[in-house]
Amino acid sequence: MTAKVGCERMVLVHDFVVPPDEPQRMLLKRNMSLQRSEEPTSVLAIILNYKTAEMAIACLRSLEQEIVGYPEAKVVLVDNASGDDSVQRFEAEIRDRGWSGWASVVALAGNGGFAAGNNAAIRPLLGTAAMPDYVLLLNSDTVVRPGAVSTLVQFMDARPDVGIAGSRLEDPDGCPQRSAFLFPNVWSELNDGIHLQIVERWVARSQLAPPVRYDAHRTDWVAGASFIMRRALLEQIGLLDEGYFMYYEEVDFCLRARRAGWQCWYVPESRVVHLVGQASRINNPDMKPKRRPAYWFESRQRFFRKNHGVMTTLFADALFLAGYAFYRLRRLVTLTPVREPPWFFWDFLRFSMNGLVASLSSKPDGRR
């Protein structure tokens, strides 16, 4: 869901000032939080790995200087049953560098996906005195820029009304990637399918991935590649939904947070390099598009059915398919090359029908 955009170099300034229209009670609540900030802040960073040991180790190394500022911080490398030497390499790296005081490894017996892997590190702590103030999720294909973690923590400390915050994801050369998004809806599905500027302008407020902004701002959801969550939020709404194998789990979590009264913010002063598609092998811009895996379609279906119901899901599917068919026909007539996953239209249609059948035998939340 990330894309390269313009590479303007700008000075980013954010003073965490209380907005003038914010209720007085929030100002008092925030002042209380700032008074409590004298206590050591505890942070748990989770790096989820599946057959990407070299990148995960690079991510771990980039966290070393960040951890120094937080004596209560811990990092957990979760291996999602890679079936290779990832766990041995992680353990050797931690042992040889003397990081056992703050870094550890969790080896899972099976690969349950993004949500299940991250939950495995959070679940034993949730509801106990050992639960940290914040939990930071990091993709294995990320490298943390200096100050990225402390910036997120300071922002969260200053804004107790914010439950989730995300970093500015960028290429190694500093070019920003779109990583602050709006929630998917029927009109964003039409826009994503048809690829037509006149439609994009018409549904501008439903554009899933708005242009990159250089100021900290409230948004619907942020990319899970660098994603910090408040303990109080997790205690209130629970863990990530493990019904998603990969994709849409962070969208679903942010929507649950919104419905529970929490805000989600994009904080571009926190900068994290994201090697797009290196971990998932799906959105890698340097590779020929591969057929979209089943779990992408299943996750999309689950998100829409769970949060919007069967009829809205069918309407969204129909708009996307109509728009996408028109887009492919337009490309065919104009002899314009298409960079799209093979069999995407037919796979989308098949999983839409599968989703309809599943809905008839599912519980209201989408579970069987």
Secondary structure, DSSP 4 states (H G I P E B T S, - for coil): ---B------------PPPTTS-HHHHHHHHHHHHHTTSPPPEEEEEEESS-HHHHHHHHHHHHHHHHT-TT-EEEEEE---SSSHHHHHHHHHHHTT-TTTEEEEE-SS---HHHHHHHHHTTTTTSTT--SEEEEEETTEEEPTTHHHHHHHHHHH-TTEEEEEEEEE-TTS-BB--EEPPP-HHHHHHHHH--HHHHHHTGGG-SSPPP-SS-EE-SEE-TTEEEEEHHHHHHH-S--TT-SSSSHHHHHHHHHHHTT-EEEEEEEEEEEE-TTTTTSSS-TTSPPPPPPHHHHHHHHHHHHHHH-HHHHHHHHHHHHHHHHHHHHHHHHTT------TTHHHHHHHHHHHHHHHHTTS-TTS--
